[in-house]
């Protein structure tokens, strides 16, 4: 199962690699990274059909925000599960994300046990 992490902060890649190293090593998941909403959409468009099953995206990014990315992904690739990650527990963003089709809304600091439970329980 391929999981895409979308965040404009590059150090997030290291964090996810550390937290999911056992699952990656065991071949349960594969991680890929996009450092902007634009890069994420470009990646998805070059793989038809796409091999991404889950997207975990930051909300606050320059250019295409996480909420914009969520909307675009749900319109073009409705089978992809998208969850949002944010440093802000903003009720407005939460409502917008959930009404647009987000599976989950995680706040930072990231609870990786919760994310693993969510992601790895996908059939």
C-alpha positions as CSV (number, residue, x, y, z in Angstrom):
1,X,0.0,0.0,0.0
2,X,1.4,3.4,-1.0
3,X,1.0,6.3,1.3
4,X,1.7,9.9,0.2
5,X,2.8,12.4,2.8
6,X,2.2,16.0,1.7
7,X,3.9,18.8,3.7
8,X,6.0,21.8,2.8
9,X,8.3,21.2,5.7
10,X,10.9,18.8,4.5
11,X,11.9,17.5,7.9
12,X,8.5,15.8,8.1
13,X,9.9,13.2,5.7
14,X,12.5,12.1,8.2
15,X,9.9,11.9,11.0
16,X,7.6,9.7,8.9
17,X,10.5,7.5,7.8
18,X,11.5,7.0,11.4
19,X,7.9,6.3,12.6
20,X,7.0,3.9,9.8
21,X,10.4,2.2,9.4
22,X,9.1,-1.2,10.7
23,X,6.1,-1.2,8.4
24,X,8.2,-0.2,5.4
25,X,10.9,-2.8,6.1
26,X,8.2,-5.5,6.4
27,X,6.8,-4.4,3.0
28,X,3.4,-3.5,4.5
29,X,3.6,0.1,3.2
30,X,5.5,2.3,0.8
31,X,5.9,6.0,1.6
32,X,6.2,8.7,-1.0
33,X,6.5,12.4,-0.4
34,X,5.3,15.6,-2.0
35,X,6.4,19.0,-0.7
36,X,3.5,21.0,-2.1
37,X,0.0,20.5,-3.2
38,X,1.1,21.1,-6.8
39,X,3.8,18.3,-6.5
40,X,1.2,15.9,-5.1
41,X,-1.2,16.5,-7.9
42,X,1.6,16.2,-10.5
43,X,2.6,12.8,-9.0
44,X,-0.9,11.5,-9.1
45,X,-1.4,12.6,-12.7
46,X,1.7,10.8,-13.9
47,X,0.6,7.4,-12.5
48,X,-2.6,6.3,-14.1
49,X,-4.1,4.4,-12.5
50,X,-2.6,5.9,-9.4
51,X,-0.9,3.6,-6.9
52,X,-1.5,5.9,-3.9
53,X,-4.1,4.5,-1.5
54,X,-3.8,7.1,1.3
55,X,-2.7,10.8,1.4
56,X,-1.8,12.5,4.7
57,X,-1.6,16.2,4.0
58,X,-0.8,19.3,6.0
59,X,-3.4,22.0,5.7
60,X,-1.3,25.2,5.7
61,X,1.0,25.2,2.7
62,X,1.8,27.9,0.2
63,X,0.2,27.6,-3.2
64,X,-2.3,24.8,-3.2
65,X,-3.4,24.4,0.4
66,X,-4.2,21.0,1.9
67,X,-7.9,21.8,1.8
68,X,-7.5,22.7,-1.9
69,X,-5.6,19.4,-2.5
70,X,-8.3,17.5,-0.7
71,X,-11.0,18.9,-2.9
72,X,-9.0,18.2,-6.1
73,X,-8.2,14.6,-5.0
74,X,-11.8,13.8,-4.1
75,X,-13.0,15.2,-7.5
76,X,-10.3,13.3,-9.6
77,X,-9.5,10.3,-7.4
78,X,-12.4,9.6,-5.1
79,X,-11.0,6.2,-4.2
80,X,-8.0,7.7,-2.4
81,X,-8.4,8.2,1.3
82,X,-7.3,11.6,2.4
83,X,-6.6,12.7,6.0
84,X,-5.5,16.2,7.1
85,X,-2.8,17.1,9.5
86,X,-2.5,20.5,11.0
87,X,-0.8,22.4,13.8
88,X,-4.0,24.3,14.4
89,X,-7.2,22.8,15.9
90,X,-9.3,25.3,13.9
91,X,-13.0,24.4,14.0
92,X,-13.6,26.0,10.6
93,X,-10.9,24.0,8.9
94,X,-12.1,20.9,10.6
95,X,-15.6,21.4,9.3
96,X,-14.4,22.2,5.8
97,X,-12.1,19.2,5.7
98,X,-14.7,16.8,6.9
99,X,-17.4,18.1,4.6
100,X,-15.0,17.9,1.6
101,X,-14.4,14.2,2.3
102,X,-11.4,14.0,4.7
103,X,-11.3,10.6,6.5
104,X,-9.6,12.1,9.6
105,X,-8.3,15.3,11.0
106,X,-5.1,14.9,13.0
107,X,-3.5,17.7,15.0
108,X,0.2,18.3,15.7
109,X,2.1,17.1,17.5
110,X,1.3,14.0,15.4
111,X,0.0,11.0,17.3
112,X,1.7,8.3,15.1
113,X,-0.1,5.4,17.0
114,X,-3.4,6.9,16.0
115,X,-2.3,7.4,12.4
116,X,-0.9,3.9,12.2
117,X,-4.1,2.5,13.5
118,X,-6.1,4.4,10.9
119,X,-3.8,3.7,8.0
120,X,-2.8,0.1,8.6
121,X,-6.4,-1.0,9.1
122,X,-7.2,-0.4,5.5
123,X,-8.2,-3.7,3.8
